[in-house]
């Protein structure tokens, strides 16, 4: 299945009625110029994940979402695949021990970066956002730089079609991005709920200009974190990085797009969607038991309809609660207490990854491959808008554990 028009909205893949409803709410705003849903789309907060909306002069903090500049980075390592495969168990133990996932919310190493000298931190401090365990957001960000977090964030090892080794990571701006997003959504009068109108700021308003500066700072922070983790993996494996692909989603870009036959300068908000201009490369991850890819955009009529965008992953078909059941944090017990059972058992998840030949560390059943679409099918829906450059087969996956509490709320 390719592109389907749903009440004027181009939709790739099998349309999700609730996600279509969400993007139509976004496009109902008078400043919305165009929109589309990628093949991995599903419901999100205010704007669907896998959604793309172009606005005349407006930016949307609720559209960008709570994990500002969440993104993917893949690096090719100067290693022999056979050597890595032979030692994959010990390698994944090392990665899981030395990089902070989930409950390891602070980096085990002191990490500094030139971005902490950025003048935008003065603006962030002026917002007076209170945080626990830190004096301010800048201190929190320092502690978290290079941590991966929880949910669907990961550090994976792959082998490509030429038997070369890659490391791929997926995570974003951690507590910094979440708190900035929460602040601006509330300042913009955002209301709780999934099917709500988007929060919009004019790009030249005080809130709009402040948000854009903070968004770009969070973006640089997310890139620095992914750079650090990839470099850390290379150091752990005593090798060097010989090629890299780095891209992000959950962001707003000012771009020139062809809309209704006219070249227009617009703000393009991509929530869980990857920029894919002709020749632009991106790393797109599947689930823990599926392939990932390095792809690039291709000049095409449908590429114009996507606003030069593509998928950012495989896309969920099952919610976290459906998969893992309901749990609540019990302070007395010092952990999660299960209230209801989910549809996916640990045995089901382990059987899938074992069959796929994947060495798994961490992860809960809410991240099992059962919860996701198959990436090849999702990519096929986008037809000739993208070209696959490399197909990456996972051999090692590391994620936060199922019962780890992350109070930073990625």
Buried (B, 14 or more C-beta within 10 A) or exposed (E): EBBBEBEEBBBBBBBBEEBBBBBBBBBEBEBBBBBBBBBBBBBBBBBBBBBBBBBBBBBBBBBBBBBBBBBBBBBBBBBEBEEBBEEBEEBBBBBBEBBBBBEBBBBEEEBEBEBBEBEBBEBBEEBEBEBEEBEBBBEBBBBBBBBBBBBBBBBBBBBBEEEBBBBBBBBBBBBBBBBBBBBBBEBBEBEEEBEBBBBBBBBEBEBBBBBBBBBBBBBBBBBBBBBBBBBBBBEBBEBEBEEBBBBBBBBBBEBEBBBEEEEBEBBBBBBBBBBBBEEBBBBBBBBBBBBBBBBBBBEBEBBBBBBBBBBBBBBBBBBBEBBBBEBEEEEEEEEBEEEEEBBBBEEBBBEBBEEBBBBBBBBBBBBBBBBBBBBBBBBBBBBEBBBBBBBBBBBBBBBBBBBBBBEBBB
